[in-house]
Amino acid sequence: MSNVSVVIPALNEEEPIANVVRECLATGLPNEIIVVDNGSDDRTAEQARSAGAKVVSEPKRGYGRACTAGVAALSPKCDVVVFLDGDGSDCPEFIPQLIDPIARGTRDFVIGSRTRGKREPGSMNMQQIFAGRFAGWLLSILYGVRYTDMSPFRAIRRDALEKLSMREKTYGWNLEMQMRAARAGLRILEVPVNHRRRSGGVSKVSGTFRGTFVAGARIIATLIRIALE
């Protein structure tokens, strides 16, 4: 039996963080849930603790910074890390499908593909779908590994994650992990997962034109930087 930790970066105000924590716990799999309060001004930390999560603070904004802070707070016993967003769009009931191939020793890194699963109308815009598939096509040329999504919902062996030496501090974190995992020869698997419309908060990526532009620029910069290393 694997020792599983869930890391939830909480970047937006008014996210349904307590519900997300409870849904993760309902699977019966996580040994701990770490919510990273990424500079929020609401009751994120209080609500997460009341639902049963461990809360760590990362006051400096950035998706990658929040994930890095969560990894730094992992229990020494943890051997599998699951990442998912705190906005209610990811479906924690699919955590077993992500963990099982790793627990059986057949995979090192499992991504939940939203584009291959059932998506609630309005849960993803066309830019997100296109970006995931286009990046996957480029990575298939670079590394021979084909992805269909840059989903934040993923599981990875802790020792494998540590060997990737992640550096990205903002929106390119997910893509960096996928690129480094492919280049390192990790055993990678995509599994279809369902995806819902976010139930709280306003996305800093798809919620505004500026957010979409900034996130896209960071993702492109990450792709170029990693490819040229």
Residue frames as a rotation matrix with the C-alpha (Angstrom) as fourth column:
MET 1
0.577 0.816 0.000 0.00
0.816 -0.577 0.000 0.00
0.000 0.000 -1.000 0.00
SER 2
-0.290 -0.680 0.673 1.41
0.657 -0.653 -0.377 3.38
0.696 0.333 0.637 -1.03
ASN 3
-0.148 0.173 -0.974 1.59
0.807 -0.548 -0.220 6.33
-0.572 -0.818 -0.058 1.33
VAL 4
-0.145 0.250 0.957 -0.29
0.890 -0.390 0.236 9.03
0.433 0.886 -0.166 -0.58
SER 5
-0.416 0.041 -0.908 -0.18
0.495 -0.827 -0.265 12.79
-0.762 -0.560 0.324 -0.11
VAL 6
0.281 0.567 0.775 -2.43
0.947 -0.293 -0.129 15.23
0.154 0.770 -0.619 -1.95
VAL 7
-0.661 -0.498 -0.562 -1.17
0.536 -0.837 0.112 18.76
-0.526 -0.227 0.820 -2.70
ILE 8
0.299 0.829 0.472 -3.77
0.953 -0.286 -0.101 21.42
0.051 0.481 -0.876 -3.48
PRO 9
-0.834 -0.551 -0.031 -2.49
0.551 -0.834 0.001 24.86
-0.026 -0.016 1.000 -4.49
ALA 10
0.270 0.939 -0.210 -5.12
0.925 -0.314 -0.213 27.44
-0.266 -0.137 -0.954 -3.48
LEU 11
-0.704 -0.666 0.246 -4.47
0.708 -0.636 0.307 30.45
-0.048 0.391 0.919 -5.70
ASN 12
-0.578 0.564 0.590 -7.88
0.123 -0.655 0.746 32.09
0.807 0.503 0.309 -6.01
GLU 13
-0.852 0.368 0.371 -10.28
-0.502 -0.378 -0.778 33.71
-0.146 -0.849 0.507 -3.58
GLU 14
-0.022 0.982 0.190 -13.58
-0.892 0.067 -0.447 32.02
-0.451 -0.179 0.874 -2.71
GLU 15
-0.449 -0.145 -0.882 -12.55
-0.600 0.780 0.177 28.56
0.662 0.609 -0.437 -3.85
PRO 16
0.634 0.760 0.144 -14.60
-0.649 0.421 0.634 25.66
0.421 -0.495 0.760 -2.42
ILE 17
-0.279 -0.944 -0.175 -11.49
-0.711 0.325 -0.623 24.35
0.645 -0.050 -0.762 -0.70
ALA 18
-0.431 0.162 0.888 -13.30
-0.777 0.433 -0.456 22.59
-0.459 -0.886 -0.060 2.16
ASN 19
0.666 0.741 0.081 -15.44
-0.566 0.574 -0.592 20.59
-0.486 0.348 0.802 -0.28
VAL 20
0.500 -0.561 -0.660 -12.39
-0.600 0.325 -0.731 19.62
0.625 0.761 -0.174 -2.33
VAL 21
-0.567 -0.721 0.398 -10.57
-0.777 0.308 -0.549 18.40
0.273 -0.621 -0.735 0.79
ARG 22
-0.108 0.609 0.786 -13.59
-0.684 0.528 -0.503 16.37
-0.721 -0.592 0.360 1.90
GLU 23
0.821 0.406 -0.402 -13.95
-0.566 0.480 -0.670 14.81
-0.079 0.777 0.624 -1.56
CYS 24
-0.001 -0.904 -0.428 -10.29
-0.675 0.317 -0.667 13.75
0.738 0.288 -0.610 -1.46
LEU 25
-0.659 -0.240 0.713 -10.71
-0.740 0.376 -0.558 12.24
-0.134 -0.895 -0.425 1.99
ALA 26
0.324 0.905 0.275 -13.85
-0.780 0.420 -0.463 10.40
-0.535 -0.064 0.843 0.86
THR 27
0.444 -0.227 -0.867 -11.72
-0.664 0.566 -0.488 8.25
0.601 0.793 0.101 -1.47
GLY 28
0.969 -0.047 0.242 -10.06
-0.168 0.595 0.786 6.76
-0.181 -0.803 0.568 1.63
LEU 29
0.689 -0.717 0.107 -6.62
0.621 0.507 -0.598 6.96
0.374 0.479 0.794 0.00
PRO 30
0.238 -0.696 0.677 -4.75
-0.140 -0.714 -0.686 10.11
0.961 0.068 -0.268 1.10
ASN 31
0.067 -0.326 -0.943 -2.61
0.932 0.358 -0.058 9.82
0.356 -0.875 0.328 4.21
GLU 32
-0.286 -0.086 -0.954 -2.41
0.549 -0.831 -0.090 13.61
-0.785 -0.550 0.285 4.24
ILE 33
0.413 0.394 0.821 -3.80
0.874 -0.425 -0.236 16.55
0.256 0.815 -0.519 2.33
ILE 34
-0.403 -0.630 -0.663 -1.72
0.699 -0.680 0.221 19.71
-0.590 -0.375 0.715 2.05
VAL 35
0.659 0.588 0.470 -3.42
0.747 -0.584 -0.318 22.93
0.088 0.560 -0.824 1.02
VAL 36
-0.506 -0.858 -0.092 -1.06
0.854 -0.513 0.088 25.72
-0.123 -0.035 0.992 0.01
ASP 37
0.611 0.681 -0.403 -2.52
0.653 -0.722 -0.230 29.12
-0.448 -0.122 -0.886 0.83
ASN 38
-0.260 -0.762 0.593 -0.99
0.965 -0.224 0.135 31.22
0.030 0.607 0.794 -1.92
GLY 39
-0.960 -0.273 -0.063 -1.49
0.279 -0.953 -0.117 34.71
-0.028 -0.129 0.991 -0.53
SER 40
-0.242 0.945 0.220 -5.28
0.611 -0.028 0.791 34.64
0.754 0.325 -0.571 -0.19
ASP 41
-0.875 0.015 0.484 -7.22
-0.306 -0.791 -0.530 37.25
0.375 -0.612 0.696 1.79
ASP 42
0.173 0.985 0.004 -10.24
-0.688 0.118 0.716 35.08
0.705 -0.126 0.698 2.52
ARG 43
0.324 0.051 0.945 -10.80
-0.884 0.372 0.283 32.13
-0.337 -0.927 0.166 4.89
THR 44
0.442 -0.191 -0.876 -9.00
-0.582 0.682 -0.443 29.56
0.682 0.706 0.190 2.74
ALA 45
-0.598 -0.789 -0.137 -6.63
-0.382 0.432 -0.817 28.43
0.704 -0.436 -0.560 5.50
GLU 46
-0.602 0.432 0.672 -9.33
-0.730 0.044 -0.682 28.22
-0.324 -0.901 0.289 8.15
GLN 47
0.469 0.863 -0.185 -11.73
-0.857 0.395 -0.331 26.29
-0.212 0.314 0.925 5.93
ALA 48
0.215 -0.470 -0.856 -9.04
-0.520 0.687 -0.507 23.87
0.826 0.555 -0.097 4.77
ARG 49
-0.816 -0.542 0.201 -7.98
-0.431 0.339 -0.837 23.08
0.386 -0.769 -0.510 8.34
SER 50
-0.296 0.789 0.539 -11.57
-0.823 0.077 -0.563 22.58
-0.486 -0.610 0.626 9.44
ALA 51
0.641 0.546 -0.539 -12.03
-0.759 0.554 -0.342 20.03
0.112 0.629 0.769 6.64
GLY 52
0.875 -0.298 0.382 -8.97
0.058 0.847 0.528 18.05
-0.481 -0.440 0.759 7.75
ALA 53
0.706 -0.642 0.298 -6.10
0.433 0.059 -0.900 19.43
0.560 0.764 0.319 5.68
LYS 54
0.124 -0.780 -0.613 -2.65
0.798 -0.289 0.530 20.57
-0.590 -0.555 0.586 6.68
VAL 55
0.923 0.257 0.285 -2.16
0.376 -0.757 -0.535 24.18
0.078 0.601 -0.795 5.58
VAL 56
-0.134 -0.958 -0.252 1.12
0.845 -0.243 0.476 25.78
-0.518 -0.149 0.842 4.55
SER 57
0.754 0.397 -0.524 1.58
0.173 -0.889 -0.423 29.36
-0.634 0.228 -0.739 3.42
GLU 58
-0.331 -0.794 0.511 3.34
0.896 -0.094 0.434 30.62
-0.297 0.601 0.742 0.31
PRO 59
0.222 0.521 -0.824 2.71
0.364 -0.829 -0.426 34.36
-0.905 -0.205 -0.374 0.27
LYS 60
-0.522 -0.450 -0.724 4.52
-0.492 -0.535 0.687 34.97
-0.697 0.715 0.058 -3.02
ARG 61
0.486 0.870 -0.084 2.11
-0.539 0.222 -0.813 34.38
-0.689 0.440 0.577 -5.86
GLY 62
-0.263 -0.514 -0.816 2.73
-0.958 0.236 0.161 31.71
0.110 0.825 -0.554 -8.47
TYR 63
0.752 0.627 -0.204 1.32
-0.619 0.778 0.110 28.29
0.228 0.043 0.973 -9.31
GLY 64
0.350 -0.711 -0.610 4.74
0.121 0.680 -0.723 26.66
0.929 0.179 0.324 -9.38
ARG 65
-0.588 -0.553 0.590 5.72
-0.472 -0.357 -0.806 28.33
0.656 -0.753 -0.051 -6.10
ALA 66
0.151 0.741 0.654 2.58
-0.989 0.113 0.100 26.98
0.000 -0.661 0.750 -4.44
CYS 67
0.865 0.149 -0.479 3.24
-0.236 0.963 -0.127 23.45
0.442 0.223 0.869 -5.69
THR 68
-0.072 -0.978 -0.193 6.88
0.026 0.192 -0.981 23.67
0.997 -0.076 0.012 -4.58
ALA 69
-0.475 -0.031 0.879 5.79
-0.811 -0.373 -0.452 24.76
0.342 -0.927 0.152 -1.10
GLY 70
0.602 0.768 0.218 3.39
-0.798 0.570 0.196 21.82
0.026 -0.292 0.956 -0.93
VAL 71
0.633 -0.453 -0.628 6.12
0.049 0.833 -0.551 19.36
0.773 0.318 0.550 -1.93
ALA 72
-0.403 -0.855 0.328 8.47
-0.263 -0.235 -0.936 20.82
0.877 -0.463 -0.130 0.69
ALA 73
-0.290 0.384 0.877 5.83
-0.955 -0.178 -0.238 20.13
0.065 -0.906 0.418 3.37
LEU 74
0.359 0.469 -0.807 5.29
-0.503 0.825 0.256 16.45
0.786 0.314 0.532 2.48
SER 75
0.767 -0.052 0.639 5.50
-0.550 0.458 0.698 13.85
-0.329 -0.887 0.323 5.19
PRO 76
-0.305 -0.950 -0.071 8.74
-0.899 0.262 0.352 11.82
-0.316 0.171 -0.933 5.14
LYS 77
-0.414 0.208 0.886 6.57
-0.012 0.972 -0.234 8.72
-0.910 -0.107 -0.400 4.72
CYS 78
0.551 0.717 -0.427 4.97
-0.408 -0.215 -0.887 9.94
-0.728 0.663 0.174 1.48
ASP 79
-0.489 -0.736 0.468 5.90
0.161 0.451 0.878 7.96
-0.857 0.505 -0.102 -1.62
VAL 80
-0.427 0.393 0.814 3.17
0.888 0.011 0.460 9.09
0.172 0.919 -0.354 -4.06
VAL 81
-0.704 0.168 -0.690 2.13
0.134 -0.922 -0.362 12.71
-0.697 -0.348 0.627 -4.60
VAL 82
-0.122 0.742 0.659 -1.19
0.992 0.079 0.095 13.72
0.018 0.666 -0.746 -6.15
PHE 83
-0.904 -0.113 -0.411 -1.73
0.128 -0.992 -0.009 17.27
-0.407 -0.061 0.911 -7.41
LEU 84
-0.223 0.824 0.521 -5.12
0.930 0.019 0.368 18.82
0.293 0.566 -0.771 -8.13
ASP 85
-0.699 -0.017 0.715 -6.67
0.058 -0.998 0.033 22.28
0.713 0.065 0.698 -8.16
GLY 86
-0.857 0.311 -0.411 -8.75
0.447 0.050 -0.893 23.77
-0.258 -0.949 -0.182 -5.37
ASP 87
-0.806 0.529 -0.265 -11.48
-0.575 -0.806 0.139 25.31
-0.140 0.265 0.954 -7.50
GLY 88
-0.112 0.805 0.582 -13.72
-0.378 0.508 -0.774 22.23
-0.919 -0.306 0.247 -7.60
SER 89
0.342 0.258 -0.904 -13.14
-0.932 -0.025 -0.361 21.49
-0.116 0.966 0.232 -11.29
ASP 90
-0.588 -0.574 -0.570 -11.06
-0.592 0.785 -0.179 18.34
0.550 0.233 -0.802 -10.79
CYS 91
0.537 0.840 -0.079 -12.91
-0.640 0.466 0.610 15.21
0.549 -0.278 0.788 -9.67
PRO 92
-0.229 -0.743 0.629 -11.15
-0.973 0.183 -0.138 13.61
-0.012 -0.644 -0.765 -6.67
GLU 93
0.556 0.499 0.665 -13.07
-0.519 0.833 -0.191 10.35
-0.650 -0.239 0.722 -7.13
PHE 94
0.922 -0.280 -0.269 -10.58
-0.127 0.439 -0.890 9.62
0.367 0.854 0.369 -9.93
ILE 95
0.284 -0.854 0.435 -7.63
-0.958 -0.238 0.159 9.63
-0.032 -0.462 -0.886 -7.52
PRO 96
0.351 -0.167 0.921 -7.65
-0.255 0.930 0.266 5.78
-0.901 -0.328 0.284 -7.37
GLN 97
0.916 0.015 0.401 -7.24
0.365 0.387 -0.847 5.59
-0.168 0.922 0.349 -11.18
LEU 98
0.685 -0.708 0.173 -4.19
-0.486 -0.620 -0.616 7.84
0.543 0.338 -0.768 -10.97
ILE 99
0.177 -0.636 0.751 -2.57
-0.961 0.053 0.271 6.08
-0.213 -0.770 -0.602 -8.04
ASP 100
0.771 0.255 0.584 -3.22
-0.290 0.956 -0.034 2.44
-0.567 -0.143 0.811 -8.96
PRO 101
0.878 -0.474 -0.070 -0.67
0.144 0.401 -0.905 2.13
0.457 0.784 0.420 -11.83
ILE 102
0.094 -0.865 0.492 2.00
-0.653 -0.427 -0.626 3.66
0.752 -0.263 -0.605 -9.57
ALA 103
0.226 0.068 0.972 1.08
-0.924 0.331 0.192 1.48
-0.308 -0.941 0.137 -6.60
ARG 104
0.930 0.161 0.331 1.31
-0.063 0.955 -0.288 -1.62
-0.362 0.247 0.899 -8.84
GLY 105
0.112 -0.994 -0.005 4.79
-0.003 -0.005 1.000 -0.56
-0.994 -0.112 -0.004 -9.90
THR 106
0.152 -0.010 0.988 3.99
0.907 0.398 -0.135 -0.30
-0.392 0.917 0.069 -13.60
ARG 107
0.416 0.025 0.909 4.13
0.570 -0.786 -0.240 3.52
0.708 0.618 -0.341 -13.92
ASP 108
-0.519 -0.661 -0.542 5.99
0.853 -0.365 -0.372 6.44
0.048 -0.656 0.754 -12.40
PHE 109
-0.859 0.183 -0.478 3.84
-0.134 -0.982 -0.135 9.35
-0.494 -0.052 0.868 -13.56
VAL 110
-0.478 0.787 0.390 0.10
0.878 0.438 0.191 9.35
-0.021 0.433 -0.901 -14.32
ILE 111
-0.963 0.180 -0.200 -1.81
-0.190 -0.981 0.031 12.32
-0.191 0.068 0.979 -15.72
GLY 112
-0.217 0.959 0.185 -5.57
0.594 0.280 -0.754 12.70
-0.774 -0.054 -0.630 -15.69
SER 113
-0.960 -0.149 0.238 -6.51
0.280 -0.465 0.840 13.80
-0.015 0.872 0.488 -19.20
ARG 114
-0.379 0.848 -0.370 -9.54
-0.067 -0.424 -0.903 16.07
-0.923 -0.317 0.217 -19.21
THR 115
-0.292 0.241 -0.926 -9.74
-0.914 -0.356 0.195 16.04
-0.283 0.903 0.324 -23.00
ARG 116
-0.761 -0.010 -0.649 -10.13
-0.311 0.884 0.350 12.25
0.570 0.468 -0.675 -23.04
GLY 117
-0.836 0.479 -0.269 -12.72
0.503 0.472 -0.724 12.20
-0.220 -0.740 -0.636 -20.26
LYS 118
0.084 0.940 0.330 -16.22
0.910 -0.207 0.359 13.62
0.406 0.270 -0.873 -19.88
ARG 119
-0.903 -0.424 -0.069 -16.21
0.424 -0.854 -0.302 17.40
0.069 -0.302 0.951 -19.63
GLU 120
0.042 0.903 -0.428 -19.05
0.787 -0.294 -0.542 19.44
-0.615 -0.314 -0.723 -18.24
PRO 121
0.320 0.112 0.941 -20.05
0.823 -0.525 -0.217 22.11
0.470 0.843 -0.260 -20.77
GLY 122
0.766 -0.048 0.641 -18.07
-0.131 -0.988 0.082 25.27
0.629 -0.147 -0.763 -20.10
SER 123
0.903 -0.423 -0.072 -15.43
0.204 0.277 0.939 23.56
-0.377 -0.863 0.336 -17.97
MET 124
-0.208 -0.976 0.058 -12.66
0.537 -0.064 0.841 24.12
-0.817 0.206 0.538 -20.52
ASN 125
0.564 0.361 -0.742 -12.36
-0.383 -0.683 -0.623 26.70
-0.732 0.635 -0.247 -23.26
MET 126
0.985 -0.118 0.124 -11.03
0.167 0.487 -0.857 26.01
0.041 0.865 0.500 -26.73
GLN 127
0.465 -0.868 0.176 -7.71
-0.682 -0.477 -0.555 27.68
0.565 0.138 -0.813 -25.96
GLN 128
0.078 -0.405 0.911 -7.04
-0.883 0.396 0.251 25.25
-0.463 -0.824 -0.327 -23.11
ILE 129
0.705 0.250 0.664 -7.95
-0.001 0.936 -0.352 22.22
-0.709 0.248 0.660 -25.22
PHE 130
0.930 -0.366 0.032 -5.85
0.009 -0.066 -0.998 23.39
0.367 0.928 -0.058 -28.15
ALA 131
0.334 -0.854 0.400 -2.86
-0.889 -0.426 -0.168 24.30
0.314 -0.299 -0.901 -25.95
GLY 132
0.238 -0.205 0.950 -2.81
-0.628 0.713 0.311 20.86
-0.741 -0.671 0.041 -24.33
ARG 133
0.787 0.117 0.605 -3.00
0.300 0.785 -0.542 18.99
-0.539 0.609 0.583 -27.61
PHE 134
0.860 -0.503 0.082 -0.51
-0.171 -0.436 -0.884 21.26
0.480 0.746 -0.461 -29.39
ALA 135
0.205 -0.801 0.562 2.02
-0.979 -0.153 0.138 20.98
-0.024 -0.579 -0.815 -26.56
GLY 136
0.399 0.010 0.917 1.50
-0.287 0.951 0.114 17.23
-0.871 -0.309 0.383 -26.60
TRP 137
0.968 -0.036 0.248 2.21
0.246 0.322 -0.914 17.12
-0.047 0.946 0.321 -30.33
LEU 138
0.568 -0.805 0.170 5.43
-0.614 -0.552 -0.564 19.09
0.548 0.216 -0.808 -29.88
LEU 139
0.106 -0.528 0.843 6.55
-0.911 0.289 0.295 16.85
-0.400 -0.799 -0.450 -27.03
SER 140
0.756 0.170 0.632 5.90
0.038 0.952 -0.302 13.77
-0.653 0.252 0.714 -29.13
ILE 141
0.865 -0.495 0.087 8.39
0.032 -0.118 -0.992 15.17
0.501 0.861 -0.086 -31.65
LEU 142
0.276 -0.795 0.541 10.94
-0.834 -0.477 -0.276 16.11
0.478 -0.375 -0.795 -28.97
TYR 143
-0.443 -0.458 0.771 10.70
-0.873 0.416 -0.254 13.06
-0.205 -0.786 -0.584 -26.72
GLY 144
-0.730 0.183 -0.658 8.45
-0.251 0.824 0.508 10.49
0.635 0.537 -0.556 -28.36
VAL 145
-0.756 0.539 -0.372 5.82
0.606 0.362 -0.708 10.81
-0.247 -0.761 -0.600 -25.60
ARG 146
-0.618 0.605 0.502 2.35
0.179 -0.514 0.839 11.98
0.766 0.608 0.209 -26.63
TYR 147
-0.782 0.439 -0.442 0.23
0.411 -0.169 -0.896 13.95
-0.469 -0.882 -0.048 -24.16
THR 148
-0.313 0.744 0.590 -3.29
0.765 -0.171 0.621 15.21
0.563 0.646 -0.516 -24.79
ASP 149
0.759 0.609 0.232 -3.56
0.294 -0.637 0.712 17.66
0.582 -0.472 -0.663 -21.88
MET 150
-0.500 -0.829 0.251 -1.62
0.061 -0.323 -0.945 19.79
0.864 -0.457 0.212 -19.40
SER 151
0.518 0.851 -0.089 -4.06
0.085 0.052 0.995 18.88
0.851 -0.523 -0.046 -16.66
PRO 152
-0.148 -0.544 0.826 -3.13
-0.819 -0.401 -0.411 19.86
0.555 -0.737 -0.386 -13.09
PHE 153
0.620 0.465 0.631 -4.67
-0.737 0.621 0.266 16.57
-0.268 -0.630 0.728 -11.90
ARG 154
0.369 -0.639 -0.675 -1.73
-0.429 0.527 -0.733 14.14
0.825 0.560 -0.080 -11.75
ALA 155
0.911 -0.164 0.379 0.13
-0.283 0.420 0.862 11.64
-0.301 -0.893 0.336 -9.58
ILE 156
0.463 -0.835 -0.296 3.83
-0.384 0.112 -0.917 10.91
0.799 0.538 -0.269 -9.45
ARG 157
0.554 -0.406 -0.727 6.24
0.744 0.633 0.213 8.84
0.373 -0.659 0.653 -7.39
ARG 158
0.969 -0.136 -0.209 7.87
0.008 -0.820 0.572 11.15
-0.249 -0.555 -0.793 -4.91
ASP 159
0.153 -0.985 0.085 11.40
0.268 0.124 0.956 9.97
-0.951 -0.123 0.282 -5.61
ALA 160
-0.096 -0.125 0.988 10.81
0.993 0.063 0.104 10.47
-0.075 0.990 0.118 -9.34
LEU 161
0.821 0.461 0.335 9.52
0.480 -0.877 0.030 14.00
0.308 0.137 -0.942 -8.74
GLU 162
0.755 -0.574 -0.316 12.57
-0.004 -0.487 0.874 14.88
-0.656 -0.658 -0.370 -6.68
LYS 163
-0.139 -0.854 0.501 14.87
0.611 0.324 0.722 13.75
-0.779 0.406 0.477 -9.49
LEU 164
0.375 0.360 0.854 13.17
0.919 -0.268 -0.290 16.09
0.125 0.893 -0.431 -11.96
SER 165
-0.549 -0.637 -0.541 14.63
0.734 -0.677 0.053 19.19
-0.400 -0.369 0.839 -10.23
MET 166
0.302 0.794 0.528 11.60
0.923 -0.382 0.047 21.37
0.239 0.473 -0.848 -10.97
ARG 167
-0.710 -0.642 -0.290 12.36
0.683 -0.728 -0.058 25.09
-0.174 -0.239 0.955 -11.35
GLU 168
-0.548 0.529 0.648 9.31
0.291 -0.605 0.741 26.80
0.784 0.595 0.177 -12.85
LYS 169
-0.921 0.127 -0.369 7.54
0.325 -0.273 -0.905 29.10
-0.215 -0.954 0.210 -10.38
THR 170
-0.522 0.769 -0.370 4.44
-0.674 -0.637 -0.374 30.13
-0.523 0.054 0.850 -12.32
TYR 171
0.410 0.910 -0.060 2.05
-0.744 0.296 -0.598 28.70
-0.527 0.290 0.799 -14.91
GLY 172
0.222 -0.378 -0.899 4.63
-0.828 0.414 -0.378 26.53
0.515 0.828 -0.221 -16.69
TRP 173
-0.299 -0.385 0.873 4.95
-0.875 0.475 -0.090 24.09
-0.380 -0.791 -0.479 -13.75
ASN 174
0.483 0.580 0.657 2.71
-0.302 0.814 -0.496 21.40
-0.822 0.041 0.568 -15.25
LEU 175
0.946 -0.160 -0.283 4.37
-0.258 0.161 -0.953 21.52
0.198 0.974 0.111 -18.66
GLU 176
0.042 -0.987 0.153 7.84
-0.937 -0.092 -0.336 21.49
0.346 -0.129 -0.929 -17.11
MET 177
-0.105 -0.038 0.994 6.97
-0.675 0.737 -0.043 18.33
-0.731 -0.675 -0.103 -15.17
GLN 178
0.804 0.485 0.345 5.68
-0.080 0.663 -0.744 16.62
-0.589 0.571 0.572 -18.32
MET 179
0.756 -0.581 -0.301 8.77
-0.469 -0.160 -0.869 17.59
0.456 0.798 -0.393 -20.32
ARG 180
-0.165 -0.878 0.449 11.25
-0.975 0.076 -0.210 16.59
0.150 -0.473 -0.868 -17.66
ALA 181
0.177 0.314 0.933 9.39
-0.523 0.833 -0.181 13.32
-0.834 -0.455 0.312 -17.01
ALA 182
0.981 0.195 0.013 9.53
-0.080 0.463 -0.883 12.42
-0.178 0.865 0.470 -20.70
ARG 183
0.489 -0.863 -0.126 13.18
-0.618 -0.241 -0.749 13.35
0.616 0.444 -0.651 -20.99
ALA 184
-0.224 -0.572 0.789 14.05
-0.964 0.250 -0.092 11.37
-0.145 -0.781 -0.607 -17.86
GLY 185
-0.627 -0.007 -0.779 12.45
-0.398 0.862 0.313 8.24
0.670 0.506 -0.543 -19.30
LEU 186
-0.700 0.457 0.549 9.75
-0.515 0.210 -0.831 7.93
-0.495 -0.865 0.088 -16.63
ARG 187
-0.836 0.528 0.151 7.04
0.535 0.722 0.439 5.39
0.123 0.448 -0.886 -17.29
ILE 188
-0.849 0.472 -0.240 4.16
-0.400 -0.869 -0.292 7.72
-0.346 -0.152 0.926 -18.18
LEU 189
-0.653 0.726 0.214 0.46
0.754 0.596 0.277 7.03
0.073 0.342 -0.937 -18.53
GLU 190
-0.823 0.555 0.125 -2.56
-0.550 -0.832 0.072 9.21
0.144 -0.009 0.990 -19.33
VAL 191
-0.721 0.691 -0.057 -5.96
0.688 0.703 -0.184 8.15
-0.087 -0.171 -0.981 -18.00
PRO 192
-0.380 0.659 0.649 -9.28
0.212 -0.621 0.755 9.81
0.900 0.424 0.096 -18.85
VAL 193
-0.724 0.244 -0.645 -10.81
0.646 -0.087 -0.758 11.84
-0.241 -0.966 -0.095 -16.00
ASN 194
0.285 0.881 0.377 -14.02
0.898 -0.383 0.217 13.80
0.336 0.276 -0.900 -15.78
HIS 195
-0.837 -0.542 -0.078 -13.87
0.543 -0.803 -0.245 17.56
0.070 -0.247 0.966 -15.43
ARG 196
0.199 0.948 -0.250 -16.40
0.973 -0.220 -0.062 20.02
-0.114 -0.231 -0.966 -14.01
ARG 197
0.298 -0.027 0.954 -16.96
0.235 -0.967 -0.100 23.73
0.925 0.254 -0.282 -14.22
ARG 198
-0.777 -0.614 -0.138 -15.14
0.315 -0.188 -0.930 25.45
0.546 -0.766 0.340 -11.38
SER 199
0.195 0.921 -0.339 -17.46
0.774 0.068 0.629 25.93
0.602 -0.385 -0.700 -8.42
GLY 200
0.826 0.093 -0.556 -15.72
0.457 -0.689 0.562 28.96
-0.331 -0.718 -0.612 -6.91
GLY 201
-0.007 -0.870 -0.493 -13.22
0.203 -0.484 0.851 31.71
-0.979 -0.094 0.180 -7.56
VAL 202
0.912 0.200 -0.359 -12.23
-0.270 -0.366 -0.890 33.31
-0.310 0.909 -0.280 -10.85
SER 203
0.600 -0.707 0.375 -9.52
0.752 0.658 0.038 31.63
-0.274 0.259 0.926 -12.89
LYS 204
0.359 -0.589 -0.724 -6.36
-0.218 -0.807 0.548 33.69
-0.908 -0.039 -0.418 -13.27
VAL 205
-0.703 -0.613 0.361 -5.64
0.161 0.357 0.920 31.77
-0.693 0.705 -0.152 -16.49
SER 206
-0.700 0.466 0.541 -8.88
0.682 0.214 0.699 31.44
0.210 0.859 -0.468 -18.45
GLY 207
0.064 0.824 -0.563 -10.95
0.906 -0.284 -0.313 34.00
-0.418 -0.490 -0.765 -16.54
THR 208
0.605 0.089 -0.792 -9.50
-0.075 -0.983 -0.168 37.09
-0.793 0.160 -0.588 -18.23
PHE 209
0.951 -0.298 0.084 -7.78
0.097 0.031 -0.995 37.96
0.294 0.954 0.059 -21.50
ARG 210
0.365 -0.862 0.352 -4.74
-0.840 -0.468 -0.275 39.22
0.402 -0.196 -0.894 -19.63
GLY 211
0.229 -0.241 0.943 -4.56
-0.700 0.632 0.332 36.02
-0.676 -0.737 -0.024 -17.58
THR 212
0.858 0.130 0.497 -4.78
0.213 0.791 -0.574 33.88
-0.467 0.598 0.651 -20.69
PHE 213
0.814 -0.575 0.081 -2.04
-0.172 -0.373 -0.912 35.90
0.555 0.728 -0.402 -22.39
VAL 214
0.210 -0.763 0.612 0.32
-0.971 -0.238 0.037 35.85
0.117 -0.601 -0.790 -19.37
ALA 215
0.376 -0.018 0.926 -0.18
-0.408 0.894 0.183 32.13
-0.832 -0.447 0.329 -18.76
GLY 216
0.960 0.019 0.278 0.33
0.233 0.494 -0.838 31.36
-0.153 0.869 0.470 -22.43
ALA 217
0.621 -0.774 0.120 3.54
-0.515 -0.519 -0.682 33.37
0.590 0.362 -0.721 -22.53
ARG 218
0.097 -0.580 0.809 4.91
-0.950 0.189 0.250 31.58
-0.298 -0.792 -0.532 -19.46
ILE 219
0.604 0.186 0.775 4.04
-0.079 0.981 -0.175 28.17
-0.793 0.045 0.608 -20.90
ILE 220
0.955 -0.281 0.091 5.73
0.112 0.059 -0.992 28.98
0.273 0.958 0.088 -24.20
ALA 221
0.364 -0.860 0.358 8.79
-0.822 -0.477 -0.310 30.31
0.438 -0.182 -0.881 -22.38
THR 222
0.230 -0.227 0.946 8.93
-0.702 0.635 0.323 27.13
-0.674 -0.738 -0.013 -20.29
LEU 223
0.880 0.152 0.449 8.68
0.162 0.794 -0.586 24.92
-0.446 0.589 0.674 -23.37
ILE 224
0.785 -0.615 0.069 11.54
-0.150 -0.298 -0.943 26.74
0.601 0.730 -0.326 -25.07
ARG 225
0.242 -0.721 0.649 13.72
-0.959 -0.281 0.045 26.82
0.150 -0.633 -0.759 -21.95
ILE 226
0.344 -0.076 0.936 13.38
-0.461 0.855 0.239 23.10
-0.818 -0.514 0.259 -21.20
ALA 227
0.954 0.068 0.291 13.76
0.207 0.554 -0.807 22.09
-0.216 0.830 0.514 -24.85
LEU 228
0.678 -0.719 0.152 17.02
-0.252 -0.422 -0.871 24.02
0.690 0.552 -0.467 -25.12
GLU 229
0.606 -0.460 0.649 18.57
-0.733 -0.006 0.680 22.71
-0.309 -0.888 -0.341 -21.91
